[in-house]
């Protein structure tokens, strides 16, 4: 979101419609991450500055009309 990108999951069902355990685990992990960080992802736009460095970590910025998220 901070750089106007998209997320490609590349998860497809088997012929019977089921999803492999490995793909289910990754979807659950993404869902858990979004429970914590989703407010800074959904319905946001890039901020004036897309990213910065904090020591060795990259920090990304998004915004709504009322808030800036790091």
N, C-alpha and C positions, 0 to 999 in steps of 0.2 A: 504494500500500500504506500509506503514512504517514497517509493520511486515509480509509482503508477504501474506496478507490475501485476501479474496474474499468477495464481497458484495452479499448477497442473499436477493432479494427483496420480494419474495413470493407473487407476485401479479398475479392473474389469472383472465381471462375474464369470464363473465357469459356465459351460453349456447348460447346467441344471439351475443356474441362477444363484448359486452359493458363491461366497467370497472366501478365499483361502485364509487360513489362520494368521499368516504373516501379514497379509493386507488388513485384516480386521484389527490386529494389534496396532498397526500404524495409524489406522483411522481413529481408534480409541485414544491413542497418544495425542493425536492432533486435536481431538475433541477436548481432552483434559487441558491441553495448552490453551485452547480457545476459552475455556471456562475462566481461566485466570486473566488472559490478555485480550479477550474478544472485544471489550469496550474500546480498546485502542485500534481495532481492526475494522469492525463493522461500521458502516455509514461514516467513514472518515475519508479524508483526502490528504495528499502530501502537504507538509508544512513548508514554510519558506526554505528551510534547510532540510534536506533529506536524511543526512547522517552526520555523525561526529564520532570521534574516538575518545574513549574514557580509559586511559591506560592501554591495555591490550584488547579491550572489548569495543565492538562497534555498537553504536546507539543509533536507532532509527527514530524518526519523528513523524507523527501523523497529527491531524487536527480535526476538530468539528467547529461549529460556530462558537462554541462555548469553552473549548478546552484544547490544550496541546498535550500529546502523549509522547513519552520517550520509552 
